[in-house]
Amino acid sequence: MVDWKLTATTIYCEAVDDEVTLMVYKDWSVNCTGNDKYSQPSKETLNLLKRKGKQLKRELQCEGLDCHRVVGYKNKLDAEEAKRGSSV
């Protein structure tokens, strides 16, 4: 069992061209501030994504909580916890 309530890291997410914070909770559920902001964007946020995407010459779109960044961070923490548990 993990001895923390929440752990988080802030990364640059190229899918939305913005910094987002990835969070993993004690029960291993996850959240991402990018998902909160970009998965169902307001009209203003959608226009921002379109403008940025046009400048970058690619479509910007949140990939949701199953994106490789969120899953990778969760897997990294799980591996660290497994390693820590085996060394105690």
N, CA, C and O atoms as a Tinker XYZ file with bonds, in Angstrom:
   352  protein
     1  N      0.850000   -1.189000    0.000000    73     2
     2  CA     0.000000    0.000000    0.000000    64     1     3
     3  C      0.889000    1.244000    0.000000    63     2     4     5
     4  O      1.901000    1.291000    0.699000    81     3
     5  N      0.516000    2.219000   -0.763000    73     3     6
     6  CA     1.296000    3.440000   -0.848000    64     5     7
     7  C      1.125000    4.271000    0.419000    63     6     8     9
     8  O      0.089000    4.212000    1.082000    81     7
     9  N      2.158000    5.044000    0.741000    73     7    10
    10  CA     2.082000    5.868000    1.947000    64     9    11
    11  C      1.910000    7.349000    1.604000    63    10    12    13
    12  O      2.281000    8.217000    2.394000    81    11
    13  N      1.357000    7.631000    0.446000    73    11    14
    14  CA     1.068000    9.004000    0.055000    64    13    15
    15  C     -0.391000    9.103000   -0.363000    63    14    16    17
    16  O     -1.005000    8.101000   -0.730000    81    15
    17  N     -0.945000   10.306000   -0.309000    73    15    18
    18  CA    -2.345000   10.521000   -0.695000    64    17    19
    19  C     -2.470000   10.922000   -2.155000    63    18    20    21
    20  O     -3.427000   10.555000   -2.837000    81    19
    21  N     -1.492000   11.677000   -2.618000    73    19    22
    22  CA    -1.503000   12.190000   -3.982000    64    21    23
    23  C     -0.076000   12.480000   -4.380000    63    22    24    25
    24  O      0.717000   12.966000   -3.574000    81    23
    25  N      0.244000   12.185000   -5.609000    73    23    26
    26  CA     1.518000   12.618000   -6.159000    64    25    27
    27  C      1.227000   13.224000   -7.522000    63    26    28    29
    28  O      0.315000   12.792000   -8.227000    81    27
    29  N      2.003000   14.218000   -7.880000    73    27    30
    30  CA     1.734000   14.932000   -9.132000    64    29    31
    31  C      3.030000   15.387000   -9.770000    63    30    32    33
    32  O      4.059000   15.527000   -9.110000    81    31
    33  N      2.955000   15.612000  -11.056000    73    31    34
    34  CA     4.071000   16.178000  -11.801000    64    33    35
    35  C      3.507000   17.063000  -12.908000    63    34    36    37
    36  O      2.435000   16.790000  -13.448000    81    35
    37  N      4.221000   18.096000  -13.230000    73    35    38
    38  CA     3.813000   18.981000  -14.314000    64    37    39
    39  C      4.713000   18.717000  -15.507000    63    38    40    41
    40  O      5.937000   18.679000  -15.386000    81    39
    41  N      4.091000   18.536000  -16.652000    73    39    42
    42  CA     4.816000   18.239000  -17.891000    64    41    43
    43  C      4.321000   19.148000  -19.012000    63    42    44    45
    44  O      3.265000   19.771000  -18.904000    81    43
    45  N      5.091000   19.211000  -20.072000    73    43    46
    46  CA     4.628000   19.852000  -21.299000    64    45    47
    47  C      3.899000   18.792000  -22.107000    63    46    48    49
    48  O      4.460000   17.738000  -22.406000    81    47
    49  N      2.663000   19.068000  -22.456000    73    47    50
    50  CA     1.868000   18.127000  -23.256000    64    49    51
    51  C      1.793000   18.652000  -24.687000    63    50    52    53
    52  O      1.155000   19.671000  -24.953000    81    51
    53  N      2.445000   17.951000  -25.596000    73    51    54
    54  CA     2.455000   18.375000  -26.989000    64    53    55
    55  C      1.095000   18.186000  -27.662000    63    54    56    57
    56  O      0.838000   18.787000  -28.705000    81    55
    57  N      0.228000   17.367000  -27.087000    73    55    58
    58  CA    -1.100000   17.154000  -27.677000    64    57    59
    59  C     -1.952000   18.417000  -27.615000    63    58    60    61
    60  O     -2.814000   18.632000  -28.467000    81    59
    61  N     -1.705000   19.260000  -26.595000    73    59    62
    62  CA    -2.465000   20.508000  -26.457000    64    61    63
    63  C     -1.551000   21.737000  -26.421000    63    62    64    65
    64  O     -2.029000   22.857000  -26.242000    81    63
    65  N     -0.251000   21.536000  -26.587000    73    63    66
    66  CA     0.735000   22.615000  -26.587000    64    65    67
    67  C      0.613000   23.474000  -25.330000    63    66    68    69
    68  O      0.498000   24.698000  -25.401000    81    67
    69  N      0.641000   22.801000  -24.174000    73    67    70
    70  CA     0.493000   23.505000  -22.904000    64    69    71
    71  C      1.091000   22.641000  -21.794000    63    70    72    73
    72  O      1.263000   21.432000  -21.951000    81    71
    73  N      1.401000   23.284000  -20.677000    73    71    74
    74  CA     1.822000   22.532000  -19.497000    64    73    75
    75  C      0.582000   22.013000  -18.782000    63    74    76    77
    76  O     -0.413000   22.724000  -18.638000    81    75
    77  N      0.658000   20.771000  -18.341000    73    75    78
    78  CA    -0.448000   20.145000  -17.612000    64    77    79
    79  C      0.125000   19.452000  -16.377000    63    78    80    81
    80  O      1.308000   19.114000  -16.330000    81    79
    81  N     -0.719000   19.252000  -15.401000    73    79    82
    82  CA    -0.307000   18.536000  -14.200000    64    81    83
    83  C     -0.990000   17.182000  -14.183000    63    82    84    85
    84  O     -2.215000   17.088000  -14.266000    81    83
    85  N     -0.179000   16.126000  -14.075000    73    83    86
    86  CA    -0.678000   14.760000  -13.969000    64    85    87
    87  C     -0.732000   14.401000  -12.494000    63    86    88    89
    88  O      0.222000   14.650000  -11.757000    81    87
    89  N     -1.843000   13.816000  -12.056000    73    87    90
    90  CA    -2.013000   13.456000  -10.651000    64    89    91
    91  C     -2.398000   11.991000  -10.528000    63    90    92    93
    92  O     -3.222000   11.483000  -11.288000    81    91
    93  N     -1.787000   11.322000   -9.561000    73    91    94
    94  CA    -2.146000    9.951000   -9.241000    64    93    95
    95  C     -2.486000    9.934000   -7.751000    63    94    96    97
    96  O     -1.710000   10.395000   -6.914000    81    95
    97  N     -3.653000    9.396000   -7.445000    73    95    98
    98  CA    -4.130000    9.352000   -6.068000    64    97    99
    99  C     -3.795000    8.017000   -5.418000    63    98   100   101
   100  O     -3.411000    7.063000   -6.094000    81    99
   101  N     -3.944000    7.962000   -4.109000    73    99   102
   102  CA    -3.601000    6.776000   -3.319000    64   101   103
   103  C     -4.290000    5.513000   -3.850000    63   102   104   105
   104  O     -3.713000    4.426000   -3.802000    81   103
   105  N     -5.510000    5.653000   -4.350000    73   103   106
   106  CA    -6.249000    4.492000   -4.880000    64   105   107
   107  C     -5.890000    4.194000   -6.335000    63   106   108   109
   108  O     -6.537000    3.364000   -6.974000    81   107
   109  N     -4.859000    4.868000   -6.864000    73   107   110
   110  CA    -4.328000    4.726000   -8.220000    64   109   111
   111  C     -5.247000    5.313000   -9.286000    63   110   112   113
   112  O     -5.037000    5.072000  -10.475000    81   111
   113  N     -6.253000    6.073000   -8.890000    73   111   114
   114  CA    -7.025000    6.806000   -9.892000    64   113   115
   115  C     -6.166000    7.979000  -10.369000    63   114   116   117
   116  O     -5.236000    8.393000   -9.677000    81   115
   117  N     -6.475000    8.505000  -11.536000    73   115   118
   118  CA    -5.643000    9.549000  -12.139000    64   117   119
   119  C     -6.481000   10.746000  -12.552000    63   118   120   121
   120  O     -7.697000   10.648000  -12.716000    81   119
   121  N     -5.814000   11.866000  -12.716000    73   119   122
   122  CA    -6.428000   13.059000  -13.276000    64   121   123
   123  C     -5.343000   13.856000  -13.981000    63   122   124   125
   124  O     -4.151000   13.680000  -13.730000    81   123
   125  N     -5.778000   14.715000  -14.847000    73   123   126
   126  CA    -4.868000   15.579000  -15.589000    64   125   127
   127  C     -5.561000   16.921000  -15.773000    63   126   128   129
   128  O     -6.719000   16.974000  -16.185000    81   127
   129  N     -4.859000   17.998000  -15.471000    73   127   130
   130  CA    -5.460000   19.314000  -15.636000    64   129   131
   131  C     -5.744000   19.606000  -17.105000    63   130   132   133
   132  O     -6.664000   20.359000  -17.424000    81   131
   133  N     -4.964000   19.017000  -17.993000    73   131   134
   134  CA    -5.224000   19.175000  -19.426000    64   133   135
   135  C     -6.533000   18.522000  -19.825000    63   134   136   137
   136  O     -7.273000   19.066000  -20.644000    81   135
   137  N     -6.827000   17.361000  -19.254000    73   135   138
   138  CA    -8.089000   16.692000  -19.534000    64   137   139
   139  C     -9.247000   17.555000  -19.054000    63   138   140   141
   140  O    -10.257000   17.696000  -19.745000    81   139
   141  N     -9.096000   18.132000  -17.867000    73   139   142
   142  CA   -10.139000   19.000000  -17.320000    64   141   143
   143  C    -10.405000   20.187000  -18.246000    63   142   144   145
   144  O    -11.555000   20.567000  -18.469000    81   143
   145  N     -9.335000   20.764000  -18.778000    73   143   146
   146  CA    -9.455000   21.977000  -19.580000    64   145   147
   147  C     -9.755000   21.707000  -21.050000    63   146   148   149
   148  O    -10.514000   22.451000  -21.671000    81   147
   149  N     -9.167000   20.650000  -21.615000    73   147   150
   150  CA    -9.196000   20.478000  -23.065000    64   149   151
   151  C    -10.054000   19.337000  -23.592000    63   150   152   153
   152  O    -10.295000   19.287000  -24.798000    81   151
   153  N    -10.526000   18.425000  -22.760000    73   151   154
   154  CA   -11.280000   17.300000  -23.313000    64   153   155
   155  C    -12.672000   17.724000  -23.784000    63   154   156   157
   156  O    -13.179000   17.195000  -24.774000    81   155
   157  N    -13.281000   18.662000  -23.092000    73   155   158
   158  CA   -14.547000   19.248000  -23.537000    64   157   159
   159  C    -14.396000   20.761000  -23.417000    63   158   160   161
   160  O    -14.967000   21.382000  -22.521000    81   159
   161  N    -13.629000   21.340000  -24.321000    73   159   162
   162  CA   -13.249000   22.747000  -24.186000    64   161   163
   163  C    -14.419000   23.714000  -24.378000    63   162   164   165
   164  O    -15.363000   23.452000  -25.124000    81   163
   165  N    -14.316000   24.828000  -23.681000    73   163   166
   166  CA   -15.256000   25.917000  -23.902000    64   165   167
   167  C    -15.002000   26.465000  -25.301000    63   166   168   169
   168  O    -14.010000   26.118000  -25.942000    81   167
   169  N    -15.892000   27.311000  -25.760000    73   167   170
   170  CA   -15.732000   27.901000  -27.094000    64   169   171
   171  C    -14.422000   28.683000  -27.173000    63   170   172   173
   172  O    -13.718000   28.624000  -28.181000    81   171
   173  N    -14.102000   29.410000  -26.114000    73   171   174
   174  CA   -12.868000   30.196000  -26.072000    64   173   175
   175  C    -11.629000   29.297000  -26.131000    63   174   176   177
   176  O    -10.686000   29.579000  -26.870000    81   175
   177  N    -11.640000   28.218000  -25.349000    73   175   178
   178  CA   -10.504000   27.289000  -25.331000    64   177   179
   179  C    -10.380000   26.565000  -26.669000    63   178   180   181
   180  O     -9.272000   26.333000  -27.151000    81   179
   181  N    -11.503000   26.212000  -27.261000    73   179   182
   182  CA   -11.484000   25.556000  -28.566000    64   181   183
   183  C    -10.874000   26.474000  -29.623000    63   182   184   185
   184  O    -10.090000   26.027000  -30.460000    81   183
   185  N    -11.233000   27.749000  -29.584000    73   183   186
   186  CA   -10.649000   28.711000  -30.521000    64   185   187
   187  C     -9.143000   28.847000  -30.300000    63   186   188   189
   188  O     -8.379000   28.958000  -31.259000    81   187
   189  N     -8.719000   28.838000  -29.032000    73   187   190
   190  CA    -7.291000   28.901000  -28.717000    64   189   191
   191  C     -6.562000   27.690000  -29.299000    63   190   192   193
   192  O     -5.501000   27.838000  -29.905000    81   191
   193  N     -7.125000   26.494000  -29.119000    73   191   194
   194  CA    -6.513000   25.280000  -29.673000    64   193   195
   195  C     -6.411000   25.362000  -31.194000    63   194   196   197
   196  O     -5.404000   24.961000  -31.778000    81   195
   197  N     -7.446000   25.876000  -31.823000    73   195   198
   198  CA    -7.427000   25.990000  -33.285000    64   197   199
   199  C     -6.349000   26.972000  -33.746000    63   198   200   201
   200  O     -5.636000   26.702000  -34.712000    81   199
   201  N     -6.228000   28.112000  -33.056000    73   199   202
   202  CA    -5.199000   29.094000  -33.421000    64   201   203
   203  C     -3.796000   28.519000  -33.229000    63   202   204   205
   204  O     -2.936000   28.646000  -34.101000    81   203
   205  N     -3.578000   27.884000  -32.073000    73   203   206
   206  CA    -2.258000   27.284000  -31.818000    64   205   207
   207  C     -1.962000   26.192000  -32.840000    63   206   208   209
   208  O     -0.848000   26.098000  -33.356000    81   207
   209  N     -2.966000   25.372000  -33.128000    73   207   210
   210  CA    -2.803000   24.291000  -34.091000    64   209   211
   211  C     -2.454000   24.809000  -35.474000    63   210   212   213
   212  O     -1.635000   24.220000  -36.180000    81   211
   213  N     -3.077000   25.912000  -35.857000    73   211   214
   214  CA    -2.785000   26.512000  -37.162000    64   213   215
   215  C     -1.340000   26.996000  -37.210000    63   214   216   217
   216  O     -0.654000   26.817000  -38.216000    81   215
   217  N     -0.879000   27.607000  -36.124000    73   215   218
   218  CA     0.508000   28.077000  -36.066000    64   217   219
   219  C      1.485000   26.910000  -36.111000    63   218   220   221
   220  O      2.533000   26.994000  -36.753000    81   219
   221  N      1.139000   25.820000  -35.428000    73   219   222
   222  CA     2.023000   24.656000  -35.368000    64   221   223
   223  C      1.851000   23.721000  -36.562000    63   222   224   225
   224  O      2.629000   22.784000  -36.744000    81   223
   225  N      0.833000   23.982000  -37.367000    73   223   226
   226  CA     0.527000   23.166000  -38.544000    64   225   227
   227  C      0.211000   21.714000  -38.193000    63   226   228   229
   228  O      0.638000   20.777000  -38.868000    81   227
   229  N     -0.561000   21.565000  -37.099000    73   227   230
   230  CA    -1.053000   20.237000  -36.707000    64   229   231
   231  C     -2.265000   20.422000  -35.811000    63   230   232   233
   232  O     -2.444000   21.473000  -35.196000    81   231
   233  N     -3.092000   19.394000  -35.743000    73   231   234
   234  CA    -4.289000   19.459000  -34.914000    64   233   235
   235  C     -3.919000   19.243000  -33.449000    63   234   236   237
   236  O     -3.158000   18.332000  -33.122000    81   235
   237  N     -4.459000   20.080000  -32.577000    73   235   238
   238  CA    -4.261000   19.921000  -31.134000    64   237   239
   239  C     -5.543000   19.378000  -30.529000    63   238   240   241
   240  O     -6.629000   19.913000  -30.754000    81   239
   241  N     -5.402000   18.309000  -29.760000    73   239   242
   242  CA    -6.578000   17.700000  -29.144000    64   241   243
   243  C     -6.138000   16.861000  -27.952000    63   242   244   245
   244  O     -5.178000   16.095000  -28.036000    81   243
   245  N     -6.852000   17.018000  -26.844000    73   243   246
   246  CA    -6.568000   16.219000  -25.653000    64   245   247
   247  C     -6.861000   14.750000  -25.950000    63   246   248   249
   248  O     -7.864000   14.421000  -26.583000    81   247
   249  N     -5.980000   13.884000  -25.487000    73   247   250
   250  CA    -6.133000   12.450000  -25.715000    64   249   251
   251  C     -6.836000   11.752000  -24.559000    63   250   252   253
   252  O     -6.999000   10.532000  -24.592000    81   251
   253  N     -7.255000   12.493000  -23.539000    73   251   254
   254  CA    -8.003000   11.914000  -22.422000    64   253   255
   255  C     -7.095000   11.264000  -21.391000    63   254   256   257
   256  O     -5.869000   11.323000  -21.493000    81   255
   257  N     -7.712000   10.647000  -20.406000    73   255   258
   258  CA    -6.959000   10.053000  -19.299000    64   257   259
   259  C     -6.256000    8.752000  -19.675000    63   258   260   261
   260  O     -5.469000    8.224000  -18.890000    81   259
   261  N     -6.532000    8.240000  -20.859000    73   259   262
   262  CA    -5.836000    7.034000  -21.323000    64   261   263
   263  C     -4.612000    7.373000  -22.174000    63   262   264   265
   264  O     -4.012000    6.480000  -22.772000    81   263
   265  N     -4.238000    8.641000  -22.237000    73   263   266
   266  CA    -3.096000    9.018000  -23.072000    64   265   267
   267  C     -1.803000    8.432000  -22.493000    63   266   268   269
   268  O     -1.727000    8.114000  -21.307000    81   267
   269  N     -0.819000    8.301000  -23.332000    73   267   270
   270  CA     0.428000    7.647000  -22.937000    64   269   271
   271  C      1.168000    8.416000  -21.849000    63   270   272   273
   272  O      1.942000    7.823000  -21.098000    81   271
   273  N      0.947000    9.712000  -21.753000    73   271   274
   274  CA     1.631000   10.499000  -20.713000    64   273   275
   275  C      1.096000   10.141000  -19.326000    63   274   276   277
   276  O      1.867000    9.916000  -18.393000    81   275
   277  N     -0.230000   10.091000  -19.202000    73   275   278
   278  CA    -0.868000    9.756000  -17.919000    64   277   279
   279  C     -0.547000    8.308000  -17.543000    63   278   280   281
   280  O     -0.140000    8.030000  -16.415000    81   279
   281  N     -0.730000    7.406000  -18.478000    73   279   282
   282  CA    -0.469000    5.985000  -18.226000    64   281   283
   283  C      1.001000    5.762000  -17.886000    63   282   284   285
   284  O      1.321000    4.984000  -16.987000    81   283
   285  N      1.888000    6.437000  -18.596000    73   283   286
   286  CA     3.318000    6.294000  -18.333000    64   285   287
   287  C      3.705000    6.771000  -16.946000    63   286   288   289
   288  O      4.517000    6.136000  -16.272000    81   287
   289  N      3.128000    7.887000  -16.513000    73   287   290
   290  CA     3.428000    8.407000  -15.169000    64   289   291
   291  C      2.911000    7.448000  -14.103000    63   290   292   293
   292  O      3.599000    7.175000  -13.119000    81   291
   293  N      1.700000    6.940000  -14.302000    73   291   294
   294  CA     1.132000    5.981000  -13.347000    64   293   295
   295  C      1.983000    4.707000  -13.291000    63   294   296   297
   296  O      2.245000    4.185000  -12.208000    81   295
   297  N      2.406000    4.214000  -14.435000    73   295   298
   298  CA     3.247000    3.010000  -14.478000    64   297   299
   299  C      4.602000    3.243000  -13.818000    63   298   300   301
   300  O      5.127000    2.354000  -13.148000    81   299
   301  N      5.166000    4.422000  -14.002000    73   299   302
   302  CA     6.441000    4.771000  -13.371000    64   301   303
   303  C      6.301000    4.734000  -11.849000    63   302   304   305
   304  O      7.153000    4.185000  -11.150000    81   303
   305  N      5.220000    5.323000  -11.351000    73   303   306
   306  CA     4.992000    5.314000   -9.904000    64   305   307
   307  C      4.764000    3.899000   -9.380000    63   306   308   309
   308  O      5.258000    3.535000   -8.314000    81   307
   309  N      4.020000    3.117000  -10.131000    73   307   310
   310  CA     3.751000    1.732000   -9.728000    64   309   311
   311  C      5.057000    0.940000   -9.643000    63   310   312   313
   312  O      5.259000    0.170000   -8.705000    81   311
   313  N      5.932000    1.128000  -10.614000    73   311   314
   314  CA     7.225000    0.439000  -10.612000    64   313   315
   315  C      8.081000    0.891000   -9.428000    63   314   316   317
   316  O      8.745000    0.075000   -8.789000    81   315
   317  N      8.063000    2.197000   -9.139000    73   315   318
   318  CA     8.820000    2.710000   -7.996000    64   317   319
   319  C      8.293000    2.131000   -6.687000    63   318   320   321
   320  O      9.074000    1.776000   -5.804000    81   319
   321  N      6.979000    2.036000   -6.561000    73   319   322
   322  CA     6.381000    1.473000   -5.352000    64   321   323
   323  C      6.700000   -0.015000   -5.215000    63   322   324   325
   324  O      6.964000   -0.498000   -4.114000    81   323
   325  N      6.675000   -0.735000   -6.329000    73   323   326
   326  CA     6.998000   -2.164000   -6.312000    64   325   327
   327  C      8.458000   -2.360000   -5.890000    63   326   328   329
   328  O      8.768000   -3.251000   -5.099000    81   327
   329  N      9.339000   -1.530000   -6.418000    73   327   330
   330  CA    10.753000   -1.618000   -6.071000    64   329   331
   331  C     10.972000   -1.288000   -4.586000    63   330   332   333
   332  O     11.732000   -1.956000   -3.886000    81   331
   333  N     10.281000   -0.241000   -4.136000    73   331   334
   334  CA    10.381000    0.158000   -2.733000    64   333   335
   335  C      9.869000   -0.937000   -1.804000    63   334   336   337
   336  O     10.453000   -1.197000   -0.752000    81   335
   337  N      8.780000   -1.570000   -2.203000    73   335   338
   338  CA     8.175000   -2.640000   -1.396000    64   337   339
   339  C      9.083000   -3.861000   -1.304000    63   338   340   341
   340  O      9.104000   -4.542000   -0.278000    81   339
   341  N      9.827000   -4.142000   -2.358000    73   339   342
   342  CA    10.697000   -5.318000   -2.351000    64   341   343
   343  C     11.985000   -5.051000   -1.594000    63   342   344   345
   344  O     12.679000   -5.992000   -1.211000    81   343
   345  N     12.323000   -3.774000   -1.369000    73   343   346
   346  CA    13.573000   -3.482000   -0.668000    64   345   347
   347  C     13.347000   -3.247000    0.806000    63   346   348   349
   348  O     14.312000   -3.050000    1.544000    81   347
   349  N     12.101000   -3.262000    1.267000    73   347   350
   350  CA    11.823000   -3.006000    2.695000    64   349   351
   351  C     11.996000   -4.283000    3.490000    63   350   352
   352  O     11.809000   -4.283000    4.706000    81   351
